[in-house]
């Protein structure tokens, strides 16, 4: 079929060039669609169904690649969450220390003692300023990390949804291919059944023969019964009267009533 379609396409090209000259391009473009459709229709349906199955199986590497990417991103997001928690704890400690120094400076003393060492008020103010600047930098960094975490969470959620959609679509395609295969098998079975042609006229002739034979046998049986009941001679003597009592006694194996009476008198 494919070879036939190719021969047809070559014939169409040559005919278009000869008949239409410079306008052959549009004719060739139109005829090309018919040729492509003819070639597609010439491919067996069973082959196309197997091809669809192969294409679905080819989706597996893409699914695995996305699964790996999602798993890696989940690990990275988890590490980012842990880093954010550490930053929050550090900033909370620094805030507590800054507030302590501020409260101490509010007292207005000239010297302050920390961990056994004495510092002047200017030294404490300079340390407070440094700590405060570090805290503001760390607080800004934490805000950036939280924004990054939120963005990566949204991206991860979108990737999960796309993967779930891809898996659902693949399962749906598998079901549709199996439905197509079932329909193909049903059509093939119907085509096979349609190839068997039974001649009902032969069955009718057999039934007619059987009916004829049954009629002939019935006639023969009637003839036999008629011959049995037919009497060719006229009976001249009257039939002897039948003694019912004697017949009953004889049938049941007993003697006649008269014989029994004679035996008893003796």
C-alpha positions in Angstrom: 0.0 0.0 0.0 2.8 2.4 0.8 4.6 1.7 -2.5 1.3 2.2 -4.3 0.8 5.6 -2.6 4.4 6.6 -3.5 3.8 5.7 -7.1 0.5 7.7 -7.1 2.4 10.7 -5.7 5.0 10.5 -8.4 2.4 10.3 -11.0 0.5 13.3 -9.6 3.7 15.4 -9.7 4.5 14.5 -13.3 0.9 15.1 -14.4 0.8 18.5 -12.6 4.0 19.6 -14.3 2.8 18.6 -17.8 -0.7 19.9 -17.5 -0.4 23.0 -15.4 3.1 24.3 -16.0 3.9 27.2 -13.8 0.7 26.7 -11.8 1.8 23.3 -10.8 3.0 24.4 -7.4 -0.5 25.0 -6.0 -1.8 21.8 -7.5 1.2 19.9 -6.0 0.6 21.5 -2.6 -3.1 20.4 -2.7 -2.3 16.9 -4.0 0.4 16.5 -1.4 -2.2 16.7 1.3 -4.1 13.9 -0.3 -1.0 11.8 -0.8 0.0 12.3 2.9 -3.4 11.3 4.0 -3.4 8.3 1.7 -0.1 7.1 3.1 -1.3 7.6 6.6 -4.5 5.6 5.9 -2.4 2.8 4.3 -0.6 2.1 7.6 -2.3 -0.7 9.6 -4.3 0.4 12.6 -2.5 -2.2 14.8 0.9 -0.7 13.9 -0.4 2.8 14.8 -1.7 1.5 18.1 1.7 -0.1 18.9 3.4 3.2 17.9 1.1 5.1 20.3 2.2 2.7 23.1 5.8 3.3 22.3 5.3 7.0 22.4 3.7 6.7 25.8 6.6 4.6 27.0 9.0 7.3 25.7 7.5 9.7 28.2 9.0 7.7 31.1 12.5 9.3 30.9 10.9 12.8 30.9 8.9 11.9 33.9 11.9 10.5 35.8 13.9 13.7 34.9 11.2 15.9 36.4 10.9 13.7 39.4 14.6 14.0 40.0 14.5 17.8 39.6 11.6 18.1 42.0 13.3 15.9 44.6 16.5 18.0 44.3 14.5 21.3 44.7 12.7 19.9 47.7 16.1 19.2 49.3 17.3 22.7 48.5 14.1 24.3 49.9 14.5 22.2 53.1 18.1 23.5 53.5 16.9 27.0 52.9 14.2 26.6 55.6 16.8 25.4 58.0 19.1 28.4 57.2 16.2 30.8 57.8 15.5 29.2 61.2 19.2 29.6 62.2 19.2 33.2 61.1 16.1 33.9 63.1 17.6 32.4 66.2 20.8 34.4 65.7 19.0 37.7 65.2 16.9 37.0 68.2 20.0 36.6 70.3 21.6 39.8 68.8 18.4 41.7 69.4 18.4 40.7 73.1 22.1 41.8 73.5 21.4 45.2 71.7 18.4 45.9 74.0 20.6 45.1 77.0 23.3 47.6 75.9 20.7 50.2 75.2 19.1 49.8 78.6 22.5 50.0 80.3 23.4 53.2 78.4 20.1 54.7 79.4 21.5 54.7 83.0 24.0 57.4 82.0 27.0 55.9 83.8 30.6 56.6 82.7 31.8 53.0 82.9 30.1 49.6 82.4 31.4 46.1 83.4 30.8 43.0 81.3 32.3 39.6 81.8 34.7 41.0 84.4 36.0 43.8 82.2 35.2 47.5 82.5 34.4 49.6 79.4 33.8 53.4 79.0 30.5 54.8 77.9 31.9 55.7 74.5 33.2 52.1 74.0 29.8 50.7 74.9 28.1 53.1 72.4 30.5 52.1 69.6 29.9 48.4 70.3 26.1 49.1 70.3 26.3 50.9 67.0 28.3 48.0 65.4 25.9 45.4 66.8 22.9 47.4 65.5 24.4 47.7 62.0 25.1 44.0 61.9 21.6 43.3 63.1 20.0 45.4 60.4 22.2 43.7 57.7 21.2 40.3 59.1 17.5 41.3 59.2 17.6 42.4 55.6 19.3 39.2 54.6 16.7 37.2 56.4 13.9 39.1 54.6 15.6 38.2 51.3 16.0 34.6 52.2 12.3 34.4 53.1 11.4 36.0 49.8 13.6 33.5 48.0 12.0 30.7 50.0 8.5 31.8 49.1 9.4 32.1 45.4 11.0 28.6 45.3 8.0 27.2 47.2 5.7 28.5 44.5 7.9 27.2 41.8 8.1 23.8 43.5 4.3 23.7 43.9 3.8 24.6 40.2 6.3 21.9 39.2 4.5 19.3 41.3 1.2 20.2 39.7 2.7 20.0 36.2 4.1 16.6 37.0 0.8 15.4 38.4 -1.0 16.7 35.3 1.6 14.9 33.1 1.1 11.6 35.0 -2.6 11.9 34.8 -2.5 12.7 31.1 -0.2 9.7 30.5 -2.6 7.4 32.4 -5.5 8.8 30.4 -3.6 8.1 27.1 -2.9 4.6 28.2 -6.6 4.0 28.9 -7.5 5.5 25.5 -5.0 3.3 23.7 -6.4 0.2 25.4 -9.9 1.3 24.4 -8.7 1.7 20.8 -7.2 -1.8 20.9 -10.4 -3.3 22.3 -12.4 -1.6 19.5 -9.9 -2.8 16.9 -10.3 -6.4 18.2 -14.1 -6.1 18.1 -14.0 -4.9 14.5 -11.5 -7.6 13.5 -13.8 -10.2 15.1 -16.8 -8.8 13.3 -14.9 -8.8 10.0 -13.9 -12.4 10.6 -17.5 -13.4 11.3 -18.8 -11.6 8.2 -16.5 -13.8 6.1 -18.6 -16.9 6.8 -21.6 -17.2 4.5 -24.1 -19.9 5.2 -26.5 -21.1 2.4 -29.9 -21.2 4.0 -31.4 -22.8 0.9 -29.5 -26.0 1.6 -30.9 -26.1 5.1 -34.4 -25.6 3.5 -33.9 -28.5 1.1 -32.8 -30.8 4.0 -35.8 -29.8 6.0 -38.0 -30.5 2.9 -36.4 -34.0 2.5 -36.9 -34.8 6.2 -40.6 -33.8 6.0 -41.1 -35.9 2.8 -39.5 -38.9 4.5 -41.6 -38.5 7.6 -44.8 -38.4 5.4 -43.8 -41.5 3.6 -43.2 -43.4 6.8 -46.5 -42.2 8.2 -48.2 -43.5 5.0 -46.4 -46.9 5.3 -47.5 -47.2 8.9 -51.1 -46.5 8.0 -50.9 -49.2 5.3 -49.7 -51.8 7.7 -52.4 -51.0 10.2 -55.0 -51.2 7.4 -53.8 -54.6 6.2 -53.9 -56.0 9.8 -57.5 -54.9 10.4 -58.8 -56.1 7.0 -60.7 -59.5 6.9 -60.8 -61.0 3.4 -63.5 -63.7 4.2 -67.0 -63.4 5.6 -67.4 -65.4 8.9 -70.3 -67.9 8.6 -70.6 -69.3 12.1 -71.7 -67.3 15.1 -68.9 -66.7 17.6 -69.2 -68.8 20.7 -70.5 -67.0 23.7 -67.7 -66.1 26.0 -67.9 -67.1 29.7 -66.4 -64.1 31.6 -66.1 -66.1 34.8 -64.0 -68.8 33.2 -61.9 -66.2 31.5 -61.1 -64.4 34.8 -60.3 -67.7 36.6 -58.1 -68.8 33.8 -56.3 -65.4 33.7 -55.5 -65.4 37.4 -54.5 -69.1 37.5 -57.4 -70.5 39.3 -59.8 -73.3 38.3 -63.3 -72.7 37.2 -66.1 -72.2 39.7 -67.9 -75.3 38.5 -64.7 -77.4 39.0 -64.3 -76.1 42.5 -67.9 -77.0 43.4 -67.4 -80.6 42.1 -64.2 -81.0 44.1 -65.9 -79.8 47.3 -68.9 -82.3 46.9 -66.5 -85.2 46.7 
